[in-house]
Amino acid sequence: MFRVFSLIDEKYVNPLFEVFDGGVFVLSSFRDVKKSLTEVGFYFPERERLAEAKKTLGLALAVVGARGEIFEAEIPDEDWRFSYRKSFKTERIGNRLVVRPPWEPMPADGVVVTLDPGLAFGTGKHETTRACLEYIEELSGEGGSFLDMGTGSGILSIAAVKLGYAPVSGFDVDPQAVESAERNAKDNGVAPMFFKYALGSKEPAPYSPCDLVVANILGPLLVRFAPEIATASGKHLVISGILTEIYDEVLSAYVERGFAEKSRKTFGEWTTGLLERRG
């Protein structure tokens, strides 16, 4: 097993997770409280992917503005298999939702979503994912149809099914993410519909307007595809994956298309907005 990693300031960790959310490499992080820097990187079994992994991590560091030397190492399989688990514990989100890795005990209460962070594209650990989950829970009393744009691990769709939304669907441009979402849904005993689709595609959109649409993608993409995203939402829209410094710019693209902001949540460097269609 091989590892590519870097040591960076803690303030860059959450933005870096968002860059990798839904990507080919699954990012992990570990911080020793006695040290000032956080270790970020990923594990993979193929030696021939070392160059690709180092290039990918380097580009991601540049995107978030972090600087750090990139290292590589080979690790005995028995040391690697469970090493990432130390960074992931059961987390309660909102009033009822619980995100649990499969090696942790099953909670006695709550709406539980079980995900293995070592195998998933996106977990409740990220600020933007957490904000989306909180909004999904807060609106669950209204129920209705649900669409997850950029589904990644499928965590939002899985939670939506468990909270009573129907029908529930999600799409992603990455076929590996779709496969991961389907596997995670099966492990959770639910069956939302997942499919491969890219915003901006010339093909007709394979979905109808939904009562709640969640688009947890990066801010510039939310602006670029605002016409398509806005059209998909019949009532409520959650926009996420937005650096706080550009949130108002992203919001304006949807205000122009008939939405009003009901509330926003800011966690770390990221702001997520709950919008409602006017009229």
VEXDREN-172706 format. One line per 8 residues: number of its first residue (from 0); their letters; for each residue x negated, y negated, z negated of C-alpha. Coordinates in nm, 2 decimals, padded with zeros to 4 digits. Layout:
% residues N
NUM	a	X,Y,Z; ...
This chain:
% residues 279
0	mfrvfsli	00.00,00.00,00.00; -00.12,-00.35,00.08; -00.06,-00.69,-00.07; -00.10,-01.04,00.06; -00.07,-01.32,-00.19; -00.16,-01.68,-00.29; -00.17,-01.88,-00.61; 00.04,-02.20,-00.60
8	dekyvnpl	00.20,-02.46,-00.82; 00.53,-02.34,-00.97; 00.72,-02.63,-00.81; 00.67,-02.47,-00.47; 00.80,-02.13,-00.56; 01.17,-02.18,-00.52; 01.14,-02.36,-00.18; 00.92,-02.08,-00.07
16	fevfdggv	01.18,-01.82,-00.16; 01.43,-02.00,00.05; 01.20,-02.00,00.35; 01.16,-01.62,00.32; 01.53,-01.55,00.24; 01.65,-01.32,00.52; 01.30,-01.28,00.67; 01.10,-00.97,00.76
24	fvlssfrd	00.88,-00.99,00.46; 01.03,-00.98,00.11; 00.87,-01.24,-00.12; 00.79,-01.17,-00.48; 00.64,-01.39,-00.75; 00.48,-01.35,-01.08; 00.37,-01.61,-01.33; 00.15,-01.54,-01.63
32	vkksltev	00.26,-01.80,-01.89; -00.11,-01.84,-01.99; -00.20,-01.95,-01.64; -00.11,-02.27,-01.46; -00.05,-02.12,-01.12; 00.21,-01.87,-00.99; 00.13,-01.57,-00.77; 00.35,-01.54,-00.46
40	gfyfpere	00.32,-01.28,-00.19; 00.46,-00.95,-00.06; 00.38,-00.58,-00.04; 00.39,-00.36,00.27; 00.26,-00.01,00.36; 00.09,-00.08,00.70; -00.27,-00.19,00.72; -00.21,-00.32,01.08
48	rlaeakkt	00.03,-00.58,00.94; -00.23,-00.76,00.73; -00.30,-01.03,00.99; 00.07,-01.09,01.05; 00.14,-01.11,00.68; -00.14,-01.35,00.61; -00.03,-01.57,00.91; 00.33,-01.56,00.79
56	lglalavv	00.25,-01.66,00.44; 00.02,-01.94,00.55; 00.29,-02.09,00.78; 00.54,-02.07,00.50; 00.31,-02.24,00.25; 00.27,-02.52,00.51; 00.64,-02.56,00.55; 00.70,-02.62,00.18
64	gargeife	00.38,-02.83,00.15; 00.19,-02.60,-00.08; -00.18,-02.53,-00.06; -00.35,-02.21,-00.17; -00.60,-01.96,-00.05; -00.45,-01.64,00.09; -00.58,-01.31,-00.04; -00.54,-00.95,00.06
72	aeipdedw	-00.57,-00.63,-00.15; -00.51,-00.26,-00.12; -00.31,-00.11,-00.41; -00.27,00.26,-00.50; 00.09,00.37,-00.43; 00.15,00.47,-00.79; 00.07,00.11,-00.91; 00.28,-00.06,-00.63
80	rfsyrksf	00.60,00.13,-00.64; 00.74,-00.04,-00.95; 00.52,-00.34,-00.99; 00.77,-00.59,-00.85; 01.03,-00.48,-01.11; 00.87,-00.69,-01.38; 01.00,-01.01,-01.21; 01.36,-00.90,-01.19
88	kterignr	01.61,-00.87,-01.48; 01.99,-00.87,-01.50; 02.12,-01.22,-01.46; 02.46,-01.36,-01.55; 02.59,-01.62,-01.31; 02.89,-01.84,-01.38; 03.16,-01.70,-01.61; 03.20,-01.34,-01.48
96	lvvrppwe	02.94,-01.25,-01.21; 02.64,-01.04,-01.31; 02.36,-00.96,-01.07; 02.18,-00.64,-01.18; 01.88,-00.45,-01.04; 01.95,-00.08,-01.04; 01.69,00.01,-01.30; 01.86,-00.21,-01.56
104	pmpadgvv	02.15,-00.08,-01.78; 02.50,-00.14,-01.65; 02.65,-00.44,-01.84; 02.95,-00.37,-02.06; 03.15,-00.65,-01.90; 03.15,-00.88,-01.60; 03.19,-00.84,-01.22; 02.86,-00.66,-01.14
112	vtldpgla	02.67,-00.68,-00.81; 02.38,-00.43,-00.80; 02.09,-00.51,-00.58; 01.73,-00.38,-00.55; 01.53,-00.70,-00.50; 01.24,-00.50,-00.35; 01.47,-00.39,-00.07; 01.70,-00.68,-00.02
120	fgtgkhet	01.69,-01.00,00.18; 01.80,-01.25,-00.09; 01.91,-01.21,-00.45; 02.08,-01.42,-00.71; 01.74,-01.53,-00.84; 01.73,-01.82,-00.59; 01.89,-02.15,-00.68; 02.09,-02.18,-00.36
128	tracleyi	02.22,-01.83,-00.39; 02.32,-01.89,-00.75; 02.50,-02.21,-00.66; 02.69,-02.03,-00.38; 02.79,-01.75,-00.62; 02.91,-02.00,-00.87; 03.14,-02.16,-00.62; 03.26,-01.83,-00.49
136	eelsgegg	03.36,-01.74,-00.84; 03.52,-02.08,-00.91; 03.74,-02.06,-00.60; 03.83,-01.69,-00.65; 04.17,-01.77,-00.80; 04.28,-01.89,-00.46; 04.16,-01.58,-00.29; 04.20,-01.57,00.09
144	sfldmgtg	03.96,-01.49,00.38; 03.59,-01.53,00.34; 03.30,-01.57,00.59; 02.93,-01.56,00.50; 02.71,-01.73,00.76; 02.35,-01.60,00.73; 02.44,-01.31,00.51; 02.09,-01.18,00.43
152	sgilsiaa	02.12,-00.91,00.17; 02.50,-00.94,00.17; 02.51,-01.05,-00.19; 02.76,-01.33,-00.13; 03.00,-01.11,00.07; 02.97,-00.82,-00.19; 03.05,-01.06,-00.47; 03.35,-01.21,-00.27
160	vklgyapv	03.50,-00.86,-00.22; 03.46,-00.79,-00.59; 03.62,-01.12,-00.68; 03.93,-01.05,-00.47; 03.88,-01.23,-00.14; 04.01,-01.05,00.17; 03.92,-01.00,00.44; 03.55,-01.06,00.39
168	sgfdvdpq	03.29,-01.07,00.66; 02.93,-01.19,00.72; 02.68,-01.22,00.99; 02.31,-01.27,01.04; 02.08,-01.32,01.34; 01.84,-01.05,01.20; 01.96,-00.69,01.27; 01.75,-00.57,00.97
176	avesaern	01.94,-00.81,00.74; 02.27,-00.67,00.87; 02.15,-00.31,00.80; 02.04,-00.42,00.45; 02.37,-00.59,00.38; 02.56,-00.28,00.49; 02.35,-00.05,00.27; 02.39,-00.28,-00.03
184	akdngvap	02.76,-00.30,00.02; 02.79,00.08,00.03; 02.58,00.10,-00.29; 02.83,-00.13,-00.45; 03.13,00.06,-00.33; 03.27,-00.22,-00.11; 03.31,-00.25,00.26; 03.30,-00.61,00.40
192	mffkyalg	03.25,-00.63,00.77; 02.89,-00.73,00.88; 02.77,-00.81,01.23; 02.48,-00.95,01.42; 02.55,-01.30,01.55; 02.35,-01.62,01.61; 02.50,-01.97,01.56; 02.48,-02.16,01.88
200	skepapys	02.53,-01.84,02.09; 02.69,-01.87,02.43; 02.90,-01.57,02.34; 03.25,-01.63,02.19; 03.23,-01.64,01.81; 03.34,-01.29,01.67; 03.53,-01.44,01.38; 03.84,-01.65,01.31
208	pcdlvvan	03.86,-01.96,01.08; 03.85,-01.85,00.72; 03.98,-02.00,00.39; 03.63,-02.01,00.25; 03.31,-02.03,00.46; 02.97,-02.02,00.29; 02.67,-02.13,00.50; 02.35,-02.08,00.30
216	ilgpllvr	02.09,-02.18,00.57; 01.84,-02.46,00.58; 01.95,-02.82,00.60; 01.83,-02.90,00.95; 02.03,-02.59,01.08; 02.34,-02.70,00.90; 02.32,-03.03,01.09; 02.24,-02.87,01.42
224	fapeiata	02.52,-02.63,01.41; 02.77,-02.85,01.22; 03.04,-02.84,01.50; 03.05,-02.46,01.49; 03.03,-02.43,01.11; 03.30,-02.69,01.06; 03.53,-02.52,01.31; 03.50,-02.19,01.12
232	sgkhlvis	03.63,-02.34,00.79; 04.00,-02.35,00.74; 04.00,-02.50,00.39; 03.68,-02.48,00.19; 03.32,-02.49,00.30; 03.01,-02.44,00.09; 02.69,-02.58,00.25; 02.36,-02.46,00.09
240	gilteiyd	01.99,-02.42,00.15; 01.95,-02.80,00.14; 01.66,-02.99,-00.01; 01.81,-03.26,-00.23; 01.62,-03.53,-00.04; 01.82,-03.46,00.28; 02.15,-03.36,00.13; 02.33,-03.68,00.20
248	evlsayve	02.22,-03.66,00.56; 02.36,-03.31,00.59; 02.68,-03.40,00.41; 02.75,-03.69,00.66; 02.76,-03.44,00.95; 03.06,-03.27,00.79; 03.23,-03.59,00.66; 03.24,-03.69,01.03
256	rgfaeksr	03.42,-03.37,01.11; 03.70,-03.40,00.86; 03.56,-03.28,00.53; 03.54,-03.44,00.19; 03.29,-03.34,-00.08; 03.47,-03.20,-00.39; 03.15,-03.14,-00.59; 02.78,-03.06,-00.57
264	ktfgewtt	02.53,-02.85,-00.77; 02.16,-02.93,-00.79; 01.92,-02.66,-00.92; 01.55,-02.73,-00.89; 01.47,-02.88,-00.55; 01.80,-02.77,-00.39; 02.15,-02.91,-00.37; 02.46,-02.72,-00.27
272	gllerrg	02.79,-02.88,-00.18; 03.15,-02.77,-00.20; 03.36,-02.94,00.08; 03.73,-02.94,00.15; 03.90,-03.01,00.48; 04.10,-03.33,00.47; 04.47,-03.34,00.56
